[in-house]
Amino acid sequence: MKLYKLILLFALFSQLVIAQKADIRGNIYDKATGEPIGFATVALIGTKYGTVSDQNGFFNISGIPAGQYILKANYTGYDSFTFELTLRNGQIINKQIFLNESTVLINEVNISGKREQARTEVKISTLTVTPKEIKALPSTGGEPDIAQYLQIIPGVISTGDQGGQIYIRGGSPVQNKILLDGMTVFNPFHSIGIFSVFETEIIRSVEVLTGGFGAEYGGRISAIVDLKTKEGDKKKLSGLVSASPFMAKAVIEGPIVKFNDEKASSTSFILSGKHSYIDKTSPSLYKYAVDTGIGKLPFQFSDFYGKISTIASNGSNLNLFGFNFIDKVNYPNLADLSWNASGAGANFKLVPSSSSIIINGTVAYSNYDIALDEVKAEPRQSQIKGLQTNLDFSYFTSNSEVKYGIEFNAFSTDFNFINFLKVPITINSNNTEMAIYGKYRYSTKRLVLDPSLRYQYYASLRKGSIEPRFGLKYNISDRLRYKMAGGLYSQNLMSSVSERDIVNLFVGFITSPDLIYSKHAVAGFEFDLSNQIDLNVETYYKDFTSLYTLNRNKRVVAESDFSKEKGNAYGIDFLLKATFVNWNFWAGYSLGFVNRDDGKQVFPALFDRRHNVNLVANYLFGRNKVWDAGLRWNMGSGFAFTKIQGFFADNKLPNGLNTNFGLDNPDIGIIYSDKINSGRLPYYHRLDFSLKRKIELSKKSYIDIIASVTNAYDRKNIFYYNVVQNRRVNQLPILPSLGVSFHF
C-alpha cells in the first residue's frame, strides 16, 4: 500500500511540474481502413517541436509554449495532413489524425520517421520487425514465420530444424523472455523448429532486444522478444484461408462496432487458427526426407488465437485475448511427446483527457504442460502456470520521457523425472516475483541518455536484486551515431534441458535454487551510408556469473538436484540493410564466442558458433509489382560436440548382485572424452528461394501463389551422429513447396 501511495504522489508531482506548458497527443490512422500508422512524422511547422508516431500510431509532443501553430503529419504513400490550433498554458489537446492514401506515384523510399527515431532513442541491440519483412523472407513450405526470421538476425543462433531452439548472444532459450501482447509465452517454438506458435498475419510488430535492455523488462538474463498483435479490421469483415504441404490456416477479422472518422472509436475482433499435416503429406510428397524406420516426419501442431479490441476516441484502448497452442511428436516404438499451452488476459492503455500521464497495464494467466513417454525410459512431466500483472506510467516533456511501473508475477512449477539409474527427481515450488522500476530518457540534438533502475524481489528465495541499467547515444553527425548500453539482470527460472544435449524435445521448467545473474556491456555505431542504406555494428560482452543446470545423472536421492557453473559470451555483429522501392537487401555477419566453466574445465557451449553469415534479398517486379522473388543464404561454422573415447557393455543391475542376466546382448554404453565439446561439426550452409505471384480478383480480394524451395542445392547438413548405430542424421533436405492463400 505504501508503494502504491508513493507512485501516486510521484505521478501527481510530475504532472504539476510539466503542466506549465501545453501538450499535443493523439493517434494517426489510415482513413480507409482505420489501421494505425507507425513511424509517421508529426511536427509544428516553423518550430523545433516534433516527434514520430510509435508502432501503434500514437504520438506525443510536450512542453509547447502557448501560441498559434500549424500541425503537420507526413507518411510515405499518404497525403500530408495540416491542422491549425491555438494552445494555452497547461492545455492538453488530443488530436486524431486520418491520412488518405496518396494518388501520386511514389518513386523513392522515404524512411525519415525511422531515422528520426534512431536519432532520439538509444535502441541499442534492438531490431524492430514488421509482418511485411517476415513475409519477404523465403520460408519453408511457403509459410512465413517469425521463427525463421529470427534466425537471420545477427547474434541469433538456431541449433536445428527438428527441436531447434533459439540462442541469442550466448543465452539459452530459458534465458530469453518471449512476450505476446505483454504476456510471457514459455515455449514459443514447435518441435519442428522452423515454425513458431505465432501467426504472421495477425502480428503488428516484433521487437528483438538481444542485450542491454532497459529496466521495464525483467526476470530474464539474456534477451527479450516483444511481439504485439494487431487489432481486427475496424471497417469490414475480412480474412484469409491458405494451404500448403505443411499446414492449413485461416484468419478472420472484422468490426463489432464500426470505426468512423468523427468518433475515431471502434470495437473489433480477430481470430486465427492453423493446423499442420506434414505427418500426413511427408510419406508421399517428401518420402526421400523421411526416416525409413518412422515412415513420416512425425510432427503435428495446432495453434489458435483470438482477440477483441476496443479503442476510444482519445486513443485509450482495451484488448481481451486468449490462446491455445498444441504440439505433438510421435516416433513409433520410440517416444511420444506432447505439450499444451493455453492462456488468457487483457491489456489496456489509458489516455486521460486532463492529465499528461499515459497509463498501460497487462493482466494474464497462462498454463504450459509437457509430457514425454519413452519406450526405454521412465515418463517425464512438467507444468508451469501462473498469473502476471504489470502497470506502468509514462509522461513526456519537450525533450525527455519518464516511465515507471510495478510488476507482479505468481507462478508454480511441477517437474517429475526418473533418470536412467531409477533415481527420481521431483521439484515442486510456488513462486512470487515483485518488481518496481523507473526509466528516464533525455534527448538533445546530439545526446540521448537512457538510465533506468529495477528492483526485483523473489519471495520464494527471500532475495532481492537491485539492477541498474544505462543506455547512451551520441549523434556525431546526422548520419553517424555512437551508442552503448549495459546493466545487471537476474532470474530464478531454469530449464530441464542440458546445454550439452544435441537433441532434446522435452523442455521442462524448474525454479532455480538461487538467483541466476548476468551482466551486459554493449557498444557500437549506426552509420547511414545513404538515404536507403545503413550499417549497424555492435560488440558485446555478457558475463553469466551464476548458472544452474539439472543434475540428471544423480546417483542417490540425497544427492543435489542441481549443479552450478558460470560462463560468458562475447562477439561482434555487423548488419547492412538496403531499402529501395523495388528491392531490399540484408547482409549480416556475427563473430561469437560462448564459454562455460563447471569448476573443473572451461569449454565452449554446444551452441557456440564462431561464424554466422546471412544474406537476404527481395525483389518486386512485373506490371503493378505482382511478382515477388526472395532469396536467403545462410552459412555457419560447426557447433561444438564432445568426442567419444570408446564403448562398453552397459549391463543394468536393478537388483544388485541378485540381478538375473538374460541371453541377449546388453545395451551399448558410451565413454565420452574428458574434454567437453572439444570437437567441431562441419560447416553448415543452406540456400532458400521463393517466388510469389499476386492475382487481383477485386478491389478487396486477391490470391497469393507461393512457390518455395528450402535447401535448394540439397546440402547434407549434419544434425547429429548416432554413434551406437553408426548412422549420420542430417537436417532437412531439399523441400520444394507450393502454397495458395485467398485474401478477402
N, C-alpha and C positions, 0 to 999 in steps of 0.2 A: 504493500500500500504506500509506503514511504517513497519507493522508487517511482510509482505512478505519479505521485504529487510533485516529485522533483522534475520529472519530464514535462508535466503540465505547466509548472512555473517557468521553466526554461523556454517553453514554447510561447507563453504569453509575453515574457520579457523580449524575446527575439522579435515578436510581432510589433511591439512598441518601438523598438529601435529602428525598424525598417519602414514604419508606417508614415514617415515624414515625406516620402516621395510616392509616385504613382507606379502601378504595375499594369501591364497588359499581358493577358494569357488567353489561351484558347486551344482549339484543335483545327487542323487542316484536313479537309475531306475532298475526295473525288466527287464532284456534283452528280455524276451519272450513276455511281454505284454506292456512294456512302462510305467507301473504303478510306481509312485514314492514309495520309501521305506523309511518309517519314523523310527526313533529310531535306525538307524544303527550307529555303532561306526566308526569314521574316525580319524586316528592318523598318525603322522610321527614317524616311528619306531626309538626307541632309544632316543626319546626326550620327553619333558613334554607337547608337543603341540598336542592337540587332541580335538575332540568335538563329538556331537551326532547330527544326522540329525533331522530336525523338522518333523512335521506331513506331510509336503509336499515334504519331501526328500531333502530339502535344507540344506547345511552345510556351515560354515564359520570358518576358522582358521586364526587368525590375529596376528600381531606382531612377525613374524618369522624372525630371523636373516638370512642374506644371507648365502648360502651354498648349498650343495648337500644333498638330502633327499630321503627316500623311503616312499611313502604314502600308507597306508593300510586301506581297508574298510572291515568291517565284519558285517554280519547279520545272525541270526539263520536260518538255512534251505537253505543257499546260500553259494557258494564257495567264498573264500576270493579273494579280488582284490588288487594287488600291482602295483605301478607305480613309476618309478624313475624320479626325476625332479631336476633342478638347479634353485635356486632363487637368484635374485638380490635385493638390497635395493630399496624400493618403488614399486617393481613389484607386479602386481595383476594377478593371474592365475585363469581362470575359467576352471574347470575340470568336465566334465560329466562322471559319473561312472555307468557302467552297470554290474549288478550281475547276474550270472547264477544260477538257482535253483540247489541245491546240489543233487547228486545221492546217497549220503551216508545217510543211515537211521539215523535220529536224535533220541536219546534215552533220552534226557533230555531237559528241557526248559531253555533257556538262555535269561535272561531279563536284561543283563548288560547295554544296551543302556538306558532303562528307569531308572535304578538305578543311572547311571552317571548323567542323567538329574536331578534326585532327589537331588543329592549332589551339583549341581551347580546353581539351581534355587530355589527360595523360595517356590513357588507353594503351598501356604497355602490356605486352603478352596477351593482347585481346584481338580476336578476329570476329567480325560480325558477318554472319552467313544468311543469305536470303533464299527462299524457295527457288527463285529463278536461277541462282548459282548452283543449287543442288541438282536441278533438272538439266543443266547444261553439261554436267559431268557424265561421261559414258558409264552406264550402270549395268550390273549383272542382271540378265533377264529382262532388260529394258525397264526395270523398276527403280527409279531414282530414290535414294535413301540416304539419310544423314550419316548412317554408319559407314557408308562408302566415301562420303565427302570428308568426314573427319580424318580419314587415313591420308589425305593429301596435304594436310596442314603440317608445316614444319614443326618438328618436335613430337609429333604423334606417331606411335608405332602400333601396328596390329600384328599379332602372332600367327594368324592363320584364318582360312576361310571356314573351317569347321571348329567351332568352340573358340574362335578368335576373340580376344579381348583387346581393349584399347588401353595403351600405356602412354601417359603424357609427361614428357620431360622427366623420366625416371620414376614416376609414381605408378604404383599398381592400381588396378581398376577400383578397388575399395577405397582408395585414397582420392578418387575423383568424385565430386558431387554432381549428379545429373538432376537437373530441375525441370519439371514440366509444369508450367503456369505457377511456379513458386513452390511446388511440392516435390519432395525427393522421390526419385524412381531408383529402386535398389539394383535392379538388373535390367538395363535398357536394351541389351543386345540378345538376339536369339542365338540358339546353339549353332545354327549355320550363320557364321559371323558376318555375313555380307548384308544382313537385314537387321534393322532395329525395330522397336515396338512403335515408333512414331510414324505417322502417315504424313508424307511430304506435302500433300495437297492442303493440309489444314495448318501448316506452320506459317507463322508470321515472320519470326526471326529466331536466330540462334546465335548466342554469344559464347565464344570459346575463350576462356581465360586460362592460359597454360602456366601461369605463375605470377607471383607478386600482386595478387588481387587484394582489394580493399576490405575493410572491416565489416561491410554489410554481408559478407559471406563467411561462414564459419563451419566448424565441425568436420573439415577435411584438410589434409595437409599437402595436396599436390595441385589440383586443378578444379575448375568449375565449367560445366556446360549448362548454360541457362537457356532453355527453349520455351518460347511463348507461342501459343496458337492464336489464330485469328478469330474474329467474330464471324458468325454466319452472314450470308448475304442479307443486306438490310432492305432491299427493294423488291427482290423477286426470288422465286423458287429456282434453284439451280443445283448442279452437281455433276457427277461423272460416274461411269462404270468402266472398268477395264479388265483385261485378261491377258495373261502371258503363260508360258510353260511353267512359271514358278508360282504364280498366285493369281487370285481374282480379288478385286476390291471395289468398293463403292463409297461415294461421298454424297451426301445430300444436305443442303442448307437453304435457309430462307427466312423471311420475316414472320414474326408473330405479331408485332406492331410495326408497321412500315415506317421507314426513315423518311422525313421530309425536310426541306430546306428551311422552313420557318421555325420549327421547334428543334431541329437537329437532335431529336431523341428517337430511340427505337428499341425494340426487343427482337432478338433473332436467335436462331438455333443452328447448330452444325453437328452432324453425325457422320462417323466414318467407321468402316469395317473392312478387314482384309483377312483372307484365309489362304494358306499355302497348300499346294498339292504337288510339290516336286517329288514327294514319295510315290505319287501315282504316275506321273509322267516320265520320271527318270528311267524306269525299266525299258521303255520303248524309245524315247527321244534321246536319252543320254546313256544308253546301255554301256558304252565304252568307258564312262566315268564311274560306273558302279562297281563296288567290291563284289566279286563273284560269290563270296560267302554270305553276303547280305541280300543281294538282288535288287537293291534300290538305294537311293540317297535317303537315309532314314529320318529325315527331318520334317516336322509338321508344326505349324503355329497359327494362331488366330489372335487378332487384335481389334478391340472395339473402344471407341472414344466418343463421348458426347459432351456438348457444352451449350448452355443458354446464356446469352449476354444481353444486359440492359444498359443502355447508355442514356444519360440525362442531357439536357440541353446545355448545361455548363461544363460538360466533359466528365462529370462523375460517372462511374460505371460499376456494375456488379456482374461477376461471372460465376455460374454454377457449373461444375464439371464432374465427370466420372469416367472410369476406365476399367477394362478387364483385358489382361494380356495373358495368353496361354502358350506354352511351349512344350513339345514332346519330341523325344528321340528314342527310337526303338531299334536296337541291334539284336536281331533274333538269336536266342540261345546265349546271349552275352550280357546285355544290360538294357534296362528300361528306365529312362529318366523323364520326369515331367516337372514343370513349375507353373505356378499360377500367381499372378499379381493383380490385385484389384484395389480400388480406392475411390474416394470422392472428396470434393472440397469446394471452397469458394475463395475468390479473391476480389478485392474491390479497390477503387480509388475515389477519394472524396475531395472535391474542389470547392471549398466553402466560398460563397459569394462575397463575404465580408472579411476574409482572412487570407493572408499571404501564404499560409501553410498548406501544403498538399499532403494528404494522409493516404497511405497504402497499407493493405493488410491481406494476409492469407491465413486460412484455417483449413486443414485437410487431415483425413485419416486414410491410411494405406495398410495393406497386408501382402506379404510375399511368402509363399510356401514352395519348397522344393523337396523332391524325394527321388532317390536312386535305388533301384533294385538290381543287384548283380548276381549272376549265377555262382561265381566263385568267391563271393564276399557277402558280408552282412549288409542289410539295408542301411541307408543313410537318410537323415531327415533334418530339415532346418526350417525355421519360421522366424520372421521379424515382422512386427506390426506395431502401430502406434499413431499418435496424434502429434501434429506440428502446427504451430501458430507463429505468425510474425506480424509486427505492427511497426511502421516507420513513418517519420515525419520529415518533410523537405520544405525548405524555403530558400528564396533566391534574393540576392541584391544585384546591383548592376554588374559586378564582376566577381561574384562568389556564390557558392551554394553550400548550405549546411544540411546534412542528413543525419538523423539519429533514430534509434529504434530499440525495440526489445524483441527477443525471440524465446520461444518455449517449445521444447520437444520432449515427449514422453513415449518411450517405446520399450518393447520387451523382445528378448531373443530366446529361442529354444532350439538347441543343437544336440543331435544324438548321432553317435558314430561308434562303431566297433571295429578296431583295427585288425590287421592280419594275425595278431597274436591273441585275438579274442579279448582284448582289454577294452572295456567301454570308456568312451569319452562323452560325458553328458554335461552340458553347460547351459544353465538357465539363469536369466537375470532380467531384472526390471531397471530401467534407466530413465533418468530425468536430466535434461540439459537446459540450462537457462543462460541467456546472454543479453548484454546491453552493449550497444556500440554507437559510435559517433564518427562522423566524417565531415571534413571541411575542404572545399575546393576553392582556391583563389586563383583568378586568371587575369593577367595583363596582356599587353600586346606581345611581350617576349616570354614571360614566365608563367608557368602553371604549377601550383603547389597543391598536393593532394594528401595531406596527413590524415590518418584515421586510427582509431583505437577500439579494441574489442575486449570485453571481459567475459570469458566463458566459464561457467561453473558446471561441474559434473557431479551431481548429487550422489550417484552410486559409488563414486570413488572418494567423495568428500574432498574434492580438489578443485581449485580454480586456476585459470590460466589468463594472465594479462598479456594481450597480444598487440603490440604497437605495429603499425604498418605505415608506409610512406611511399608516395609517388611524386615524381618531378618531371616536368618537360620544359625545355628551353628552346624557343624558336630562334635559331641562329639567323635564319632568313625566312622569306615567305615559302621557300622550297625545302629547307633543311631544318630538321628538328631533332634535338638530342633528348633522350628520356631515360629514366631509371626508376626502379621500384624495389621494395623489399619488405620483409616482415617476418613475424613469428606466427606459426599455425599449429593447431592441435586437433586431435580426435581420439575417441575411445572405442571406435568400431573397427573390427578387423574381419578378414575373410578366412574361410577354411582352406582356400586354395593356396597351395605352396607355390612360391615364385620359382621353384625348381622343377615344377611339373611342365612337361611339354604339352600334354593334353589333359584337360580337366573340365568336364562339362558341369560338374556339381559345384555350385557356388553357394556356400552356406555363410551365414553371418553370426558373429560372436562378439560379445563385449570384451575388450582387451583388459588384462589385469591391472594395467596402469596407463597413464596418458601416453599417446604417441605424438611426437613432436617433429617439426621440421622448420628450417629457416630458409628463406628465399632471398636471393640477390639477383637482379636482372638489370641490364643496361643495354642501350642500343641507340639507333638513329633511324629516322624516316627521311627519305630523300625523294622529292618529286622530280623525276628526270624530265618530265614534260607534263602537260595537262592531262595526258592519258596514261602515262607510265610512272609507276612509283616503286621504290625499293625500300624494303624494311629489313634491317639487320639487328639481331638481338643475341647477346651472350648471357648465359645464366649459370647459376650455381644453386643447387638445393642440397642442404645438409639434413639428412634424416637421422636425428640424434638418438631416437629410440624407436625400434620397430619390434613387433611381436608376431610370431608365427605359431601355428598349431603344432604341438608335438604329437604327430600322428603315429610315431614309432615307439611310444611309451611302452615299457615292458611290464610294469605293475601299476595297479590302480593308484597307489600312493605317489607315484611319480608326477611331476608337474605337467599340466595340460599345455604349457606354453614354453617356448624358447625365445630368447631375446637376441637381437642383432642390431646393427646400425648400418648406415650406408650414405652414399652421396651420388649426385648426378650433376653433370656439367657438360656444356657444349656451346655451340653457336648455330643459329638458324638464319638462313637467307630466304627472302621471298621477293620475287619480282613479278609485278602484275601490270598487264597492259590491257586497257579497256577502250575499244573503239566502237563505231556504230555497228559494224557487221561481224566483228570478231573479237575474241578475248584470248589472252594468253597468260599462263601461270607457270612459273618456274620456282620450285622450292628445293632447297638443299639443307640437310641437317648433318652436323658432325656431333655425335653424342657419346658420352661415357657414363655408364651406370654400374656402380660397385656396391657390394655388400660385405659386411665384416661380422662373422658369427663368433668372434673372440678367439678363434683358432687360426683362421686364414681370411685373407681378403680375396674376393673373387668377383668376376663380372656377373651381373644378374642374367637370368635366362633371356630376358628381352633386351639385353644390351646390343643395340645395332649401331655399329660405328658410323656407317654412311647410309644416307637415305635420300633419294632423288625422286621428285615428282614433276613431270612435265604434262601440262594440260592445255589443250587448245579447243576452241569452239568457234564455228563459222556459220553465219547465216547467209543464204544465197537463194537465187531464183527470184522470179517475179513475186513481189509482195513478201519476200523473205519467208517463204513457206517451207524451205528446206533448212535443216539444222544438223550440221555434222560435228561430232565431238570425238576427241582423241585423248587418251591418257596413257602415259608410260611411267611405270614405277620400277625403280631399281634400289635394292637394299643389300648391304653386306650381311653375311651369315650370322645367325644367332649363336650364342654360346651353348655348349652342352657338356655333360660330364662323360668322360671316356670310360670304357669298360676294360677291366683287367682280366676277367675270367668268369666262369660259371661253376655252379656246384649243385649237387642233388639236394633239393630243398625238402627233406623229409619232415613232415609235420608231426609233432609229438603232443597231441592234445591230452593224452593220459600219461604223460611222462614215460617211465620205463615200462609201464603196463600197456603201452600202445601196441595194437596188433597191426603188423605190416602186411599189405596185400602183395600180389604178384606184379601189379602194374608198376611201371617206372614212375618215380616221383617227379613232381614239378621241377622245372629248371629254375634255380636261383641265380641272381646276377651279383657279381662282385664289382663294384664301381671303383674308379680311381680315387685316391685320397685327395687329389686336386680337383676341387669343384669347378665345373664349367671351364675346363682348360682347353676344350676343343671348339672348333668353329664349323658350322654347317656351310655348304656352298652359298654363293651369292643368289639372291632372288631377283628376278625381273619379269615383268608382265606388260603386255600391250592390250588395251581395251579400246574398242571402237563402237560408235553408234551413229545411226543416220535416222533422222525423224522427218516425216512429211505431214504437214498440217493441211487438212482438207476442210475448207469452209462450207458448211451446209446452209447456214443462215447467219444473220447478224449476231445471234445469241448461241449458236451451236456449231460445233466442229468435231472432227475426228483426228486423232493423232495416231499415226502408224510408226512404230519404233522398231527398227532392226538393229540388233546389237551383237557384238562378238566379244566375249570375255576371254582373256588369254589367247589373243588372235593368232600368235605363232606357236601355240601349244607348248610353251615352255614347261619342262618337267621340274617344277619347283618342289623341293623336299618338304614334307610336313614333319615327319619323324621316321625313325628307323626301328622296326620291330626286331630286336636282336635275337629274341628267343626263336622266332620263326624265320630269321634271316630274310626279312622282307622289308623293302622300302615302301613307305606310304607317302604319296605326293599330295600336294594341294590340288584344287580343282583344275581339270584340263581345259581345253578349248570348249567354250559353251556358246554356241550361236542361239539366238532367240528372236522371236517376232512377237511383238505385243501391240494390242489395239486398245485405245481408250476413246470413249464417246463423252464429250462435254456438252452440257446443255444449261 
